[in-house]
């Protein structure tokens, strides 16, 4: 029983490298904007750099690059590894559109007034360059999903761990297809007369919730693969893993029912998608996380330097994802507890994908990562994000509002200032961890054989 996938040595490997390169480039761009974000919300520093409007513009690009582009690029990497050589030209076309769209979104803040709108899941800049980039990127992902559904390899015996991972990746493809369908359905169903944030909030509400299932399914694949590489497989059979993946996908099949039963923008439509994300994803994530933790506790493998980065990434991922899930049940009102929940969960997924990147780099043609620094990186990034989340939760208790910066935060009491200072410190530490990840990846490619 092995929870891993073979890495092809034919032309698919080049396409997989391209998707990984796009994801790393997105993180690089996101890191630039994240520096400005943290400075814009850190007490005392914020008064020196009055960037309230730029804060929102930077936040839009930061979120879209670090979540939407990074996660879907990693999905492109994994779906390419989990494919036959069929329709490879379609895969390259998908990558080309996605790369062009990413470049346009990253350049959009410098092409004119940003006019940011902080809509949930996919914030936007109301200007032509950004929308051209977002639509081009979406077209690339649509082609990626199409190829993922037409180049599906044989899953193999259900008792195989490889078959379980293939099934998990296939479920993530289906989830993404349903998310694209939901975006289109919302576009056709948004009530006339809406404009501004209300319009984009409804436009991205349904599909954005469904995309969270894609992220969770990719996370579960990464956890199983990393645990297997650490010689600490969870005490479950591949058939049980298949059931967990099926549970992780099952909830989203009510998506068409919600659209058919309740009009876009109705209270029931909004509430049902909230419940779907709140309870549906935990059906698979919670039991599988417990199984992975039990496998790590039972691990008897000797100390091997190459295991350090994988163990650090997997452990930090479980801690952050679990923390984000718990905070989600503490949300009351629209304050910074919401981004605390979001950061915990999203960073949990990011850490798992970073660990999987460390594992896959040598198989994609790069040199192995340097164990010492690659072990420090997840701890630095995860630890910083944990402080960041703690500061946000602390501030949320005082009612500090989300998506505001500078004087608009209303920080006039010492505990509020201390909480947001903790948030700023954690954010800066996390930025260093993110930059270290980029340095480690670039170093591995620089040292590659030949």
C-alpha positions as CSV (number, residue, x, y, z in Angstrom):
1,X,0.0,0.0,0.0
2,X,1.6,3.2,-1.2
3,X,-0.1,6.6,-1.2
4,X,1.9,8.2,-4.0
5,X,1.8,8.9,-7.7
6,X,4.4,8.0,-10.3
7,X,5.9,11.1,-12.0
8,X,5.9,10.6,-15.8
9,X,9.2,11.1,-17.7
10,X,7.7,12.0,-21.0
11,X,6.4,15.4,-22.2
12,X,3.9,15.6,-19.4
13,X,6.7,16.3,-17.0
14,X,7.5,19.5,-18.9
15,X,3.9,20.7,-18.6
16,X,3.9,19.8,-14.9
17,X,7.0,21.9,-14.4
18,X,5.3,24.8,-16.2
19,X,2.3,24.7,-13.9
20,X,4.6,24.6,-10.8
21,X,6.6,27.6,-12.3
22,X,3.4,29.6,-12.7
23,X,2.4,28.9,-9.1
24,X,5.8,29.9,-7.7
25,X,5.7,33.1,-9.8
26,X,2.3,33.9,-8.4
27,X,3.7,33.5,-4.8
28,X,6.5,35.8,-5.7
29,X,4.1,38.5,-6.9
30,X,1.9,37.9,-3.9
31,X,4.8,38.3,-1.6
32,X,5.6,41.7,-2.9
33,X,2.1,42.9,-2.2
34,X,1.9,41.2,1.2
35,X,4.8,43.4,2.4
36,X,2.7,46.4,1.7
37,X,-0.4,44.8,3.2
38,X,1.3,44.2,6.6
39,X,2.9,47.6,6.7
40,X,-0.5,49.2,6.0
41,X,-2.1,47.6,9.0
42,X,0.7,47.7,11.6
43,X,0.3,50.3,14.3
44,X,2.6,53.3,14.0
45,X,4.0,52.2,10.7
46,X,0.5,52.7,9.2
47,X,0.6,56.4,10.1
48,X,3.9,56.9,8.3
49,X,2.6,55.2,5.1
50,X,-1.1,56.3,4.7
51,X,-2.0,53.7,2.0
52,X,-5.6,53.0,2.9
53,X,-6.7,52.8,-0.7
54,X,-3.6,51.1,-1.8
55,X,-4.1,48.7,1.0
56,X,-7.3,47.5,-0.7
57,X,-5.7,47.4,-4.1
58,X,-2.8,45.4,-2.8
59,X,-5.1,43.1,-0.9
60,X,-7.1,42.2,-4.0
61,X,-3.9,41.2,-6.0
62,X,-2.4,39.5,-3.0
63,X,-5.4,37.3,-2.4
64,X,-6.0,36.4,-6.0
65,X,-2.3,35.5,-6.6
66,X,-1.7,33.6,-3.3
67,X,-4.9,31.7,-3.3
68,X,-6.6,31.5,-6.7
69,X,-3.5,31.3,-8.9
70,X,-1.2,29.4,-6.6
71,X,-3.8,26.7,-5.7
72,X,-5.1,26.2,-9.2
73,X,-1.5,26.1,-10.6
74,X,-0.7,23.4,-8.1
75,X,-3.9,21.7,-9.2
76,X,-2.6,21.9,-12.8
77,X,0.7,20.3,-11.7
78,X,-1.1,17.4,-9.9
79,X,-3.7,16.9,-12.6
80,X,-1.0,16.8,-15.2
81,X,0.9,14.1,-13.2
82,X,-2.4,12.3,-12.9
83,X,-3.1,12.2,-16.7
84,X,-2.5,10.3,-19.8
85,X,-0.4,11.9,-22.7
86,X,-3.7,12.6,-24.4
87,X,-4.6,16.2,-25.5
88,X,-1.3,17.6,-24.3
89,X,-1.6,20.6,-26.6
90,X,-4.8,21.4,-24.8
91,X,-2.9,21.4,-21.6
92,X,-0.3,23.8,-22.9
93,X,-3.1,26.1,-24.2
94,X,-4.6,26.0,-20.7
95,X,-1.2,27.0,-19.2
96,X,-0.7,29.7,-21.7
97,X,-4.0,31.4,-21.0
98,X,-3.6,31.0,-17.2
99,X,-0.1,32.5,-17.4
100,X,-1.2,35.4,-19.5
101,X,-4.2,36.1,-17.2
102,X,-1.9,36.0,-14.1
103,X,0.5,38.5,-15.7
104,X,-2.4,40.9,-16.5
105,X,-3.8,40.7,-13.0
106,X,-0.4,41.3,-11.4
107,X,0.2,44.3,-13.7
108,X,-3.3,45.8,-13.3
109,X,-2.5,48.0,-10.2
110,X,0.0,49.9,-12.2
111,X,-2.2,50.5,-15.2
112,X,-4.6,53.0,-13.7
113,X,-6.9,53.6,-10.7
114,X,-7.5,50.3,-9.0
115,X,-11.1,50.9,-7.7
116,X,-10.9,47.8,-5.4
117,X,-13.9,45.8,-4.3
118,X,-13.3,43.3,-1.5
119,X,-15.9,40.7,-2.6
120,X,-15.5,37.4,-0.8
121,X,-13.4,34.6,-2.5
122,X,-12.4,36.6,-5.6
123,X,-11.9,40.3,-4.8
124,X,-11.6,42.5,-7.9
125,X,-10.3,45.7,-9.3
126,X,-12.9,47.5,-11.3
127,X,-10.7,48.3,-14.3
128,X,-10.3,46.7,-17.8
129,X,-6.8,45.2,-17.3
130,X,-7.7,43.3,-14.2
131,X,-11.0,41.9,-15.7
132,X,-9.2,40.9,-18.9
133,X,-6.6,39.0,-16.8
134,X,-9.3,37.3,-14.6
135,X,-11.3,36.2,-17.6
136,X,-8.2,35.0,-19.4
137,X,-7.1,33.0,-16.4
138,X,-10.6,31.5,-16.0
139,X,-10.5,30.4,-19.6
140,X,-7.2,28.7,-19.0
141,X,-8.6,26.9,-16.0
142,X,-11.7,25.8,-17.9
143,X,-9.4,24.2,-20.5
144,X,-7.3,22.6,-17.7
145,X,-10.5,21.0,-16.2
146,X,-11.6,19.9,-19.7
147,X,-8.2,18.1,-20.2
148,X,-8.4,16.7,-16.7
149,X,-11.7,15.1,-17.5
150,X,-10.6,13.8,-21.0
151,X,-7.2,12.5,-20.1
152,X,-8.1,10.4,-17.0
153,X,-5.8,7.4,-16.5
154,X,-7.1,4.1,-15.3
155,X,-7.5,4.2,-11.6
156,X,-6.4,0.7,-11.0
157,X,-7.3,-1.7,-8.2
158,X,-9.3,0.0,-5.5
159,X,-7.0,-1.6,-2.9
160,X,-4.1,0.5,-4.2
161,X,-3.0,3.7,-2.5
162,X,-2.1,5.2,-5.9
163,X,-5.7,4.6,-7.0
164,X,-7.0,6.4,-3.9
165,X,-4.9,9.5,-4.8
166,X,-5.9,9.4,-8.4
167,X,-9.6,9.3,-7.3
168,X,-8.9,12.2,-4.9
169,X,-7.5,14.3,-7.7
170,X,-10.4,13.3,-10.0
171,X,-12.8,14.5,-7.3
172,X,-11.0,17.9,-7.2
173,X,-11.4,18.2,-10.9
174,X,-15.1,17.6,-10.6
175,X,-15.4,20.2,-7.8
176,X,-13.6,22.8,-10.0
177,X,-15.9,22.0,-12.9
178,X,-18.9,22.6,-10.7
179,X,-17.4,25.8,-9.4
180,X,-17.0,27.1,-12.9
181,X,-20.7,26.1,-13.6
182,X,-21.7,28.0,-10.5
183,X,-19.9,31.1,-11.5
184,X,-21.7,31.1,-14.9
185,X,-25.0,30.3,-13.3
186,X,-24.6,33.2,-10.9
187,X,-23.7,35.6,-13.7
188,X,-27.0,34.7,-15.4
189,X,-29.0,34.9,-12.2
190,X,-27.7,38.0,-10.4
191,X,-30.7,40.4,-10.0
192,X,-30.8,43.4,-12.3
193,X,-29.9,46.7,-10.8
194,X,-27.1,45.5,-8.5
195,X,-23.7,47.2,-8.8
196,X,-20.5,47.5,-6.8
197,X,-19.6,45.1,-4.1
198,X,-23.2,43.6,-3.8
199,X,-23.0,42.5,-7.4
200,X,-19.6,40.8,-7.2
201,X,-20.4,39.3,-3.8
202,X,-23.3,37.4,-5.3
203,X,-21.4,36.7,-8.6
204,X,-18.7,34.8,-6.7
205,X,-20.7,33.5,-3.7
206,X,-21.8,30.1,-5.0
207,X,-18.7,29.2,-7.0
208,X,-16.4,30.5,-4.3
209,X,-17.9,28.2,-1.8
210,X,-17.6,25.2,-4.1
211,X,-13.9,26.1,-4.8
212,X,-13.2,25.5,-1.1
213,X,-14.0,21.9,-1.7
214,X,-11.3,21.8,-4.4
215,X,-8.8,23.2,-2.0
216,X,-9.7,20.7,0.7
217,X,-9.5,17.7,-1.7
218,X,-6.1,18.8,-2.9
219,X,-5.1,19.2,0.8
220,X,-6.1,15.6,1.6
221,X,-4.2,14.3,-1.4
222,X,-1.1,16.2,-0.2
223,X,-1.4,14.9,3.4
224,X,-1.6,11.3,2.3
225,X,1.3,11.6,-0.1
226,X,3.5,13.4,2.5
227,X,2.6,10.9,5.2
228,X,3.6,8.0,2.9
229,X,6.9,9.7,2.0
230,X,7.6,9.9,5.7
231,X,7.1,6.2,6.1
232,X,4.1,7.1,8.4
233,X,1.0,6.0,6.4
234,X,-2.2,6.6,8.2
235,X,-3.9,3.4,9.6
236,X,-6.6,3.3,7.0
237,X,-6.9,1.2,3.8
238,X,-7.0,2.8,0.4
239,X,-10.7,1.8,0.2
240,X,-11.4,3.9,3.3
241,X,-9.4,6.8,1.8
242,X,-11.7,6.5,-1.3
243,X,-14.7,6.8,1.0
244,X,-13.2,10.0,2.6
245,X,-12.7,11.5,-0.8
246,X,-16.2,10.6,-1.9
247,X,-17.5,12.3,1.3
248,X,-15.4,15.4,0.5
249,X,-17.1,15.6,-2.9
250,X,-20.6,14.6,-2.1
251,X,-21.8,17.8,-0.6
252,X,-21.2,19.9,-3.6
253,X,-23.7,17.9,-5.7
254,X,-26.4,19.9,-4.0
255,X,-25.1,23.0,-5.8
256,X,-27.4,22.7,-8.8
257,X,-30.3,22.0,-6.4
258,X,-29.6,25.3,-4.5
259,X,-29.6,27.2,-7.8
260,X,-32.8,25.6,-9.0
261,X,-34.6,26.0,-5.8
262,X,-33.6,29.5,-4.7
263,X,-32.8,32.6,-6.8
264,X,-29.3,34.0,-6.7
265,X,-29.2,36.6,-3.9
266,X,-32.0,35.2,-1.9
267,X,-31.5,34.6,1.8
268,X,-31.8,30.9,1.4
269,X,-29.3,30.8,-1.5
270,X,-26.7,32.6,0.6
271,X,-27.4,30.6,3.8
272,X,-27.3,27.2,2.2
273,X,-23.9,27.8,0.6
274,X,-22.6,29.0,3.9
275,X,-23.8,25.8,5.6
276,X,-22.5,23.7,2.7
277,X,-18.9,25.0,3.3
278,X,-19.2,25.0,7.1
279,X,-20.3,21.4,7.5
280,X,-19.6,19.6,4.1
281,X,-15.8,19.9,4.0
282,X,-15.3,18.6,7.5
283,X,-16.9,15.2,6.6
284,X,-13.6,14.2,5.0
285,X,-11.0,16.5,6.5
286,X,-11.5,15.8,10.2
287,X,-11.3,12.0,10.1
288,X,-8.5,11.9,7.6
289,X,-6.5,14.5,9.7
290,X,-6.9,12.3,12.8
291,X,-5.8,9.3,10.8
292,X,-2.7,11.1,9.5
293,X,-1.8,12.3,13.0
294,X,-2.1,8.8,14.3
295,X,0.2,7.6,11.5
296,X,2.7,10.2,12.5
297,X,2.6,9.2,16.2
298,X,3.1,5.5,15.2
299,X,6.0,6.4,12.9
300,X,9.1,4.4,13.6
301,X,11.3,5.5,10.7
302,X,14.9,6.6,11.6
303,X,16.0,10.2,11.4
304,X,16.7,11.0,7.8
305,X,17.6,14.6,6.7
306,X,15.3,14.5,3.7
307,X,12.3,13.8,6.0
308,X,12.7,17.0,8.0
309,X,11.1,19.4,5.4
310,X,8.2,17.0,4.8
311,X,7.5,16.4,8.4
312,X,7.6,20.2,9.2
313,X,5.3,21.0,6.3
314,X,2.8,18.3,7.1
315,X,2.7,19.1,10.9
316,X,2.4,22.8,10.3
317,X,-0.3,22.3,7.7
318,X,-2.5,20.2,10.1
319,X,-2.1,22.7,12.9
320,X,-3.0,25.7,10.8
321,X,-5.8,24.0,9.0
322,X,-7.3,22.8,12.2
323,X,-6.9,26.2,13.9
324,X,-8.7,27.9,11.0
325,X,-11.5,25.3,11.2
326,X,-12.0,25.9,15.0
327,X,-12.0,29.7,14.6
328,X,-14.7,29.4,11.9
329,X,-17.1,28.4,14.7
330,X,-16.2,31.5,16.7
331,X,-17.2,34.0,14.1
332,X,-19.8,36.6,15.3
333,X,-20.3,39.7,13.1
334,X,-18.0,41.1,10.4
335,X,-14.7,41.6,12.1
336,X,-11.1,40.3,11.7
337,X,-12.1,36.9,13.2
338,X,-13.3,36.1,9.7
339,X,-9.8,36.6,8.0
340,X,-8.3,34.8,11.0
341,X,-10.4,31.7,10.1
342,X,-9.7,32.2,6.4
343,X,-5.9,32.6,6.9
344,X,-5.7,29.5,9.1
345,X,-7.5,27.3,6.7
346,X,-5.9,28.7,3.5
347,X,-2.4,28.6,5.0
348,X,-2.9,25.0,6.0
349,X,-3.5,24.2,2.4
350,X,-0.5,26.3,1.2
351,X,1.8,24.5,3.7
352,X,0.8,21.1,2.4
353,X,1.4,22.1,-1.2
354,X,4.7,23.6,-0.2
355,X,5.7,20.3,1.4
356,X,4.6,18.4,-1.7
357,X,6.7,20.8,-3.8
358,X,9.8,19.9,-1.8
359,X,9.0,16.2,-2.4
360,X,8.4,16.6,-6.1
361,X,11.2,18.9,-7.1
362,X,13.8,16.2,-7.6
363,X,11.3,14.1,-9.6
364,X,10.6,17.0,-11.9
365,X,14.3,17.5,-12.7
366,X,15.5,19.8,-9.9
367,X,18.1,19.1,-7.3
368,X,16.9,18.0,-3.8
369,X,16.1,20.9,-1.5
370,X,18.6,21.7,1.2
371,X,17.2,19.9,4.2
372,X,18.2,22.3,7.0
373,X,16.6,25.4,5.4
374,X,13.7,23.5,3.9
375,X,12.9,22.3,7.5
376,X,13.0,25.7,8.9
377,X,10.8,27.2,6.2
378,X,7.5,25.6,7.1
379,X,8.1,26.3,10.8
380,X,8.9,29.9,10.1
381,X,6.0,30.4,7.7
382,X,3.5,28.5,9.8
383,X,4.6,30.0,13.0
384,X,4.4,33.5,11.7
385,X,0.9,32.8,10.3
386,X,-0.1,31.3,13.7
387,X,0.9,34.6,15.4
388,X,-0.9,36.5,12.6
389,X,-4.1,34.5,13.2
390,X,-3.8,34.9,16.9
391,X,-3.5,38.7,16.6
392,X,-6.6,38.8,14.4
393,X,-8.7,36.6,16.7
394,X,-7.6,38.8,19.7
395,X,-8.5,41.9,17.7
396,X,-11.8,40.4,16.6
397,X,-12.8,40.2,20.3
398,X,-12.6,44.0,20.4
399,X,-14.6,44.4,17.3
400,X,-11.8,45.5,14.9
401,X,-13.4,45.4,11.5
402,X,-12.0,43.4,8.6
403,X,-10.8,44.8,5.3
404,X,-9.8,48.2,6.7
405,X,-6.4,49.8,7.3
406,X,-4.9,52.9,8.9
407,X,-7.0,55.1,11.1
408,X,-10.1,53.3,9.9
409,X,-9.2,50.4,12.2
410,X,-10.1,52.5,15.2
411,X,-7.2,51.3,17.3
412,X,-7.5,53.5,20.4
413,X,-7.0,51.1,23.3
414,X,-3.7,49.4,24.3
415,X,-5.1,45.8,24.0
416,X,-6.3,46.5,20.5
417,X,-2.9,48.0,19.5
418,X,-1.1,45.0,21.1
419,X,-3.3,42.5,19.2
420,X,-2.8,44.2,15.9
421,X,0.9,44.6,16.6
422,X,1.1,40.8,17.2
423,X,-0.7,40.4,13.9
424,X,1.8,42.6,12.2
425,X,4.8,40.8,13.7
426,X,3.4,37.4,12.7
427,X,2.7,38.7,9.2
428,X,6.3,39.9,8.8
429,X,7.6,36.5,10.1
430,X,5.3,34.7,7.6
431,X,6.6,36.9,4.8
432,X,10.1,35.8,5.6
433,X,9.0,32.2,5.5
434,X,7.3,32.8,2.2
435,X,10.4,34.4,0.7
436,X,12.5,31.5,2.1
437,X,10.3,29.1,0.2
438,X,11.0,30.9,-3.0
439,X,14.7,31.0,-2.3
440,X,14.7,27.2,-1.7
441,X,12.8,26.4,-4.9
442,X,15.0,28.7,-7.0
443,X,18.2,27.2,-5.4
444,X,17.0,23.6,-6.2
445,X,16.5,24.5,-9.9
446,X,19.8,26.3,-10.0
447,X,21.6,23.2,-8.7
448,X,19.8,20.8,-11.0
449,X,21.9,18.3,-12.9
450,X,22.8,19.4,-16.4
